[in-house]
Structure formats: C-alpha cells, structure tokens
C-alpha cells in the first residue's frame, strides 16, 4: 500500500511542480516523498522510477499527440537520427525516471541515517 501511495504522490507532486519550477524539481520531490514515507532503498528507487516513467511518458505523449507529433518528428531526427516520436517519448520518460529514482534513493538512504 505504501508503494502505490508513494508512486501516486511522487507522480502528482512532480507533474504539478514542473508546471511552475524547473524540470529537475522532480528529484527534489522524489527525495522528499521518499524521506517522508519509509521504505527500503530499492523499493524507493522503484517507486520514483515508475512514478516518473509513467507520469512523464503519458504527459509527453499527450502533448505530442495534441500537435500530431510535429515537433517530436523533427526533434527525433535531430537527436536520435531516426524519425520516431515514440522513441523520443520513451527517452524522455527514461531520463525523468532515472532522475526521480535516484532522488528517491537518496531520500531513502538519508532516512536510514
């Protein structure tokens, strides 16, 4: 139950914070949530990872889908050297997930100390 609560809380707070603050605020949000809800370090990492992978992935897909993937086609050609908006969305979600996962892991380790 704590795992699901952590995922939902991290995802919602991160997406809300990203509306007004820089993108890296997701690490701080995941850190604070992991500090507040006691879990094992690997579980905290997984919760932060899953929360932002799903949150940023769905948000990136929603934004890209609303403009018929016009920008995603062009950016994927520049960055990935292939015309694949799906791979760009996947890369975006993976970067956000790793940042949040390591933020949550840091919070969990600090709680142990």
C-alpha positions in Angstrom: 0.0 0.0 0.0 2.9 2.4 0.8 4.4 1.6 -2.6 1.3 2.6 -4.5 0.9 5.7 -2.3 4.5 6.7 -3.0 4.1 6.2 -6.7 0.9 8.3 -6.9 2.2 11.0 -4.6 5.5 11.3 -6.4 3.9 11.4 -9.9 1.2 14.0 -9.0 3.5 16.3 -7.0 6.3 16.1 -9.7 4.0 17.0 -12.5 2.4 19.8 -10.5 5.8 21.2 -9.5 7.1 21.1 -13.1 4.3 23.5 -14.1 6.0 26.3 -12.2 9.5 25.2 -11.4 12.5 23.8 -13.4 12.4 20.2 -14.7 14.9 19.0 -12.1 12.5 19.6 -9.3 11.3 16.0 -9.8 14.5 14.9 -8.0 13.7 17.0 -5.0 10.0 15.9 -4.9 11.0 12.3 -5.1 13.6 12.9 -2.4 11.0 14.5 -0.1 8.4 11.8 -0.7 11.0 9.0 0.0 12.1 10.8 3.1 8.5 11.1 4.4 7.4 7.5 3.6 9.8 4.9 5.0 10.7 2.1 2.6 13.7 0.0 1.6 16.1 1.8 -0.7 15.4 -0.4 -3.7 11.6 0.0 -3.3 12.0 3.8 -3.0 14.1 3.8 -6.2 11.5 1.7 -8.0 8.6 3.9 -6.8 10.3 7.1 -8.0 11.3 5.4 -11.3 7.8 4.0 -12.0 6.1 7.3 -11.0 8.1 9.5 -13.3 8.3 7.0 -16.2 4.6 6.8 -16.3 4.0 10.4 -15.5 6.4 12.0 -17.9 5.7 9.4 -20.5 2.0 10.0 -20.5 2.4 13.8 -20.3 4.9 13.8 -23.2 2.7 11.5 -25.3 -0.4 13.7 -24.5 1.4 16.9 -25.5 2.9 15.3 -28.6 -0.4 13.8 -29.7 -2.2 17.1 -29.4 0.0 18.6 -32.2 0.1 15.4 -34.3 3.7 14.7 -33.3 5.0 17.6 -35.5 7.8 18.7 -33.1 8.5 15.2 -32.0 9.3 14.1 -35.6 11.7 16.9 -36.0 13.4 16.6 -32.7 13.8 12.8 -33.0 15.5 13.4 -36.3 18.0 15.7 -34.7 18.7 13.8 -31.5 18.0 10.1 -32.4 18.9 10.4 -36.1 15.7 8.5 -36.9 12.1 9.6 -37.4 10.5 8.0 -34.3 8.4 10.2 -32.0 7.7 7.1 -29.8 11.4 6.6 -29.2 11.8 10.3 -28.2 8.9 10.0 -25.8 10.5 6.8 -24.4 13.9 8.5 -24.0 12.2 11.5 -22.2 10.4 9.2 -19.8 13.5 7.2 -19.1 15.6 10.4 -18.3 12.9 11.6 -15.9 12.5 8.2 -14.3 16.2 7.9 -13.6 16.4 11.4 -12.1 13.4 10.7 -9.8 14.6 7.2 -9.0 18.0 8.4 -7.8 16.3 11.3 -5.9 14.1 8.8 -4.1 17.0 6.5 -3.4 18.9 9.4 -1.9 15.9 10.3 0.3 15.6 6.7 1.4 19.3 6.5 2.4 19.1 9.7 4.3 16.2 8.4 6.2 18.3 5.4 7.3 21.0 7.7 8.6 
